[in-house]
Amino acid sequence: MSEVATPLLELSELSVVFDTASGPVHALDRVELSVYAGRTMAIVGESGSGKTVTALTVMGLHEHAGARLTQGRVIFQGEAVVPGDAHRLRALRGSAMGMIFQEPMTSLNPVLTVGEQVAEPLVLHRGATRFEAYERAVGALERVQLPDPRGMLKRYPHQLSGGQRQRVMIAMALIGGPRLLLADEPTTALDVTVQAQVLQLLRRLQREDAMAMVLITHDFGVVAEVADEVAVMYAGRVVEVGPVAQVIASPAHPYTQGLLKATRLPARRTAHTRLEEIAGTVPVLRAVDPGCTFRARCPIAQPGCATQRPVLAPRDAVHRVACLLRSPE
């Protein structure tokens, strides 16, 4: 990565809160990330770490999920889009920015055909006629390797397998020619064989189109297969970020180390290696924690971890970690 390259996407001090009957929940706490054109950034962490909220906020969909931005900005192509003009953001969604949602059966409209849903972005954002949009939809379905793409236009989501529905979602996200693709746990509900096929497809399409991709996952195995860089999130904060190979080979944060011990990676272990789980769960933050949010589960926590907030500090030119006990190398 060139040191002078300009990020396609920047998250600057991003903080997001959910207002609930029990009080506010701090879902994101000053998240900072940079994503570059032609590269894949994976965001990895357990459920509740803030991964999906990050993706929704990038797309300006956080308010639809009941969240509000309290601080920070999303900068896309040099333009602050969140907070920003709602009409401008709607124009970007489905054209310059695309998203694959976690659960295709609930994201696809059950009463509309595949053709209507795949063609819609072209009609809304590109001014295409219905005929033009349907012809391009055939090509989009063919590109994601769906059989009989023209016949597929007439089918409804319930008539498709899980893998086919996910490919339809990918076609919908890509048909507008986005520069940025966000994929939220795109293989969660699929069996292992179909998972591998979908990941290979995403990687191929990302390379062919030179898109930036943000991949949301809880699985370091997926990260190792698909991503160039990885950001590890915990309790709404980024705790480690760097090139995938470097983070896997030399994880600095105790949480990253715990995630890797719970993942069977060919480069790190054999099929007979015992996997270890991280004791405890991700906390629900009713207030901004003044210290390290991982300290209650951390095997090396010290008293100072309760009062001093760790910030992302460089280990080297490309690898950063937020841990008071991990000094730069």
Secondary structure, DSSP 4 states (H G I P E B T S, - for coil): --TTPPPSEEEEEEEEEEEETTEEEEEEEEEEEEE-TT-EEEEE--TTSSHHHHHHHHTT-TGGGTEEEEEEEEEETTEEEESS-HHHHHHHBTTTEEEE-S-HHHHS-TTS-HHHHHHHHHHHHS---HHHHHHHHHHHHHHTT-SSHHHHTT--GGGS-HHHHHHHHHHHHHTT--SEEEEESTTTTS-HHHHHHHHHHHHHHHHHHT-EEEEEES-HHHHHHH-SEEEEEETTEEEEEEEHHHHHHS--SHHHHHHHHTS--TTT--TTSPP-PPSS-PPP-SS--SS-TTGGG-TT--GGGGTS----EESSSS-EE--TT----
